Amino acid sequence: MLETLRIALYSLLVVIGLFLYQAWQREHPVMAAPPASAASGVAETPSHFTPDASARNESANTTAREANTEPAGVKAGLAAPATGQLISVKTDLMDVAIDTRGGDIVSVKLPAYPESLGSKQPFTLLTNDSSTRYIAESGLLGKMGPDTSNRQALYTMDHSDYSLDPGENDVVVTLRWQKNGIKVLKTFTFTRGSYEIKVGYTLNNQSSEPWAGNLYTQLMRKNTPPVSHGGFVNLATYFGAAITTPAKAFQKVPFKEMDKTNLEQAVKDGWVAMIQHYFVGAWVPPKEAVSTYYSKVTQDGLYTIGMIGQALTAQPGTQVSTQVKLYAGPAIADLLEQAAPGLKLTIDYGWFWFISALIFMAMQKIYAVVGNWGWSIVLVTVVIKLIFYPLSAKSYRSMSVLKKLQPKMAALKERFAEDKQKLTQATMELYRQEKVNPMSGCLPVLIQIPVFIALYWVLVESVQLRQAPFIFWIHDLSQQDPYYVLPVLMGLSMFVQQRLNPPPPDPIQAKVMMMMPLVFTVLFASFPAGLMLYWFVNNTLSFAQQWYVMRSLDK
């Protein structure tokens, strides 16, 4: 019974591994590299898609949800008569391109994160390339402008190039628009050491009529997952949109759901986001603001998630101001939580998230001392083994006793060869007399399953481990071992550890157990090197602990 259960647990690990691997292949196939980003020039086909605000300005005292007579969403507008110009902004963390048509953010590059291992090209998060378009739009919707239901404003700019110079903490980009007495200043504020972009609006009404409108923000992208560079570099728990609501702190809005129906939901505070492996784009409205969340798929295949705010008004001779912010950067929990409450939930650690969070917190503490994520994994594994040593020691003592009972169990098998029921009764009586619990021998495997799964998601979800080196040939712990050394060492350590356990009495079970190290080596050969490092160290420490316990019992 002991060996049957142990085989079942190992088989469960195999099934879990296959499930994770197949999910990755199904959701993130290897794709051809996209053409170079068009951020350096005018977009090939500007989107010009904005929410329909035709019915939103009838009353200045109603919310966006109450004033809308049509489902909130995005519709294809008329093509603009002219394209905008691009403004380049460089900070210590971001290279950004802003289109004066709409004041859209059409490109965000992250110099601190290379496109691939060894590359000098920064990772491109937002892009206006026609095949992989992913942009962030915002504006003021109103019958008097600057944005209308079918056209975005064409702003003028003060400068075409901005940079955050040494000694400066902020850089501000100002865009201007005016028509029929309505003057608008749209400002972008970039701060040193931050991936947040503050977008502000000041509308000055010098006309003879009241101005009424709504602030809108939206993220639009093609359903094109990031390009895979091999291994598990692009394995993500989720690729799509997400929102937060009072009822649910993290609610996914998958692209396939957008194809079926449009989202429309009024929410106070919150955020809307587009999530991909390691990186997040999110619009965060003003505090206490009530916004109507919406989703839509445009005619040219742009999946859109956005918000339309409450009605804004400016009487003749007055002005109105509002501000939102865009987070466009790595999925680092502390930075996401600073940007908006609950935004860190976009880092999806899966089923055992609470274990993953504890593991990553411990890894961070150790990394702060040793400065290497590989050694952090090793030391965290040591800590885990020490914490569970009392349980493991009890299990190893039980297995040691079982191994010594093999002659007696063989005799019972020979004596009751024709009566399985009596053999089972006699075996259980032997266990009782020797005060041994055969089930305790499964504890190490049972404990290992949730820790294995939790660490798996830590390794594939934590951007800190992206392209993180260990030693020698391991240059990226988030990808597979290029020479398969760690998977082989893991399989060998598993085989050696098995030699300390009592052999199964059934020949078929014995053969199955002998094949397990080989099966695991082949199955997990393509898994992240960091995970293989953990398992090799875990097996080695388990062997050392078991050998020590058995040697102590022998003495």
CORBEL-V564000 format. One record per backbone hydrogen bond with DSSP energy under -0.5 kcal/mol. NH is the residue of the N-H (numbers start at 1). CO is the residue of the C=O. Records with the same first field share a line. If there is no record, write none. Layout:
NH: CO ; CO
//
This chain:
5: 1
6: 2
7: 3
8: 4
9: 5
10: 6
11: 7
12: 8
13: 9
14: 10
15: 11
16: 12
17: 13
18: 14
19: 15
20: 16
21: 17
22: 18
23: 19
24: 20
25: 21
26: 22
27: 23
28: 24
41: 38
50: 48 ; 75
52: 73
53: 51
56: 53
62: 59
67: 63
68: 64
75: 50
77: 48
78: 150
87: 98
88: 160
89: 96
90: 162
91: 94
95: 109
96: 89
97: 107
98: 87
99: 104
100: 85
102: 100 ; 153
103: 99
104: 99 ; 101
105: 136
106: 97 ; 104
107: 97
108: 126
109: 95
110: 123
111: 109
113: 110
115: 121
119: 116
123: 110 ; 113
125: 108 ; 123
126: 108
127: 134
132: 129
133: 129
134: 127
135: 220
136: 105
137: 218
139: 216
141: 139 ; 214
142: 147
145: 142
147: 140
148: 151
151: 148
155: 100 ; 153
156: 176
158: 174
162: 88
164: 90
165: 163
168: 165
171: 190
173: 188
175: 186
176: 156
177: 184
179: 182
182: 179
183: 181 ; 204
184: 177
185: 202
186: 175 ; 184
187: 185 ; 200
188: 173
189: 198
190: 171 ; 188
191: 196
192: 169
194: 191
197: 326
198: 189 ; 196
199: 197 ; 324
200: 187 ; 198
201: 322
202: 185
203: 320
204: 183 ; 202
205: 203 ; 318
206: 181 ; 204
211: 314
213: 312
214: 141
215: 310
216: 139
217: 307
218: 137
219: 305
220: 135
221: 303
222: 133
224: 222
233: 230
235: 232
236: 234
240: 275
241: 253
242: 273
243: 251
244: 271
245: 248
251: 243
252: 250
253: 241
257: 254
258: 254
259: 255
260: 256 ; 257
261: 257
265: 293
267: 291
269: 289
272: 283
273: 242
274: 281
275: 240
276: 279
279: 276
280: 329
281: 274
282: 327
283: 272
284: 325
289: 286
291: 267 ; 289
292: 308
293: 265 ; 291
294: 306
295: 263
296: 304
298: 296 ; 302
301: 298
303: 221 ; 301
304: 296 ; 302
305: 219
306: 294
307: 217
308: 292
309: 215
311: 62
312: 213
314: 211
317: 205
318: 315
320: 203
322: 201
324: 199
325: 284
326: 197
327: 282
328: 195 ; 326
329: 280
331: 278
332: 330
333: 331
336: 332
337: 333
338: 334
339: 335
340: 336
343: 340
345: 342
346: 343
347: 344
348: 346
349: 347
353: 350
355: 352
356: 352
357: 353
358: 354
359: 355
360: 356
361: 357
362: 358
363: 359
364: 360
365: 361
366: 362
367: 363
368: 364
369: 365 ; 366
370: 366
371: 367
374: 469
376: 372
377: 373
378: 374
379: 375
380: 376
381: 377
382: 378
383: 379
384: 380
385: 381
386: 382
387: 383
388: 384
389: 386
392: 388
393: 389
394: 390
395: 391
396: 392
397: 393
398: 394
399: 395
400: 396
401: 397
402: 398
403: 399
404: 400
405: 401
406: 403
409: 405
410: 406
411: 407
412: 408
413: 409
414: 410
415: 411
416: 412
417: 414
419: 416
423: 419
424: 420
425: 421
426: 422
427: 423
428: 424
429: 425
430: 426
431: 427
432: 428
433: 429
434: 430
435: 431 ; 432
436: 431
438: 436
440: 437
441: 438
442: 439
443: 440
446: 442
447: 443
448: 444
449: 445
450: 446
451: 447
452: 448
453: 449
454: 450
455: 451
456: 452
457: 453
458: 454
459: 455
460: 456
461: 457
462: 458
463: 331 ; 461
465: 462
466: 463
468: 465
469: 467
470: 474
474: 471
475: 473
477: 468
478: 465
479: 476
484: 481
488: 484
489: 485
490: 486
491: 487
492: 488
493: 489
494: 490
495: 491
496: 492
497: 493
498: 494
499: 495
500: 497
501: 498
510: 506
511: 507
512: 508
513: 509
514: 510
515: 511
516: 512
517: 513
519: 515
520: 516
521: 517
522: 518
523: 519
524: 520
525: 522
527: 524
529: 479
530: 477
531: 528
532: 528
533: 529
534: 530
535: 531
536: 532
537: 533
538: 534
539: 535
540: 536
541: 537
542: 538
543: 539
544: 540
545: 541
546: 542
547: 543
548: 544
549: 545
550: 546
551: 547
552: 548
553: 549
554: 550
555: 551
//
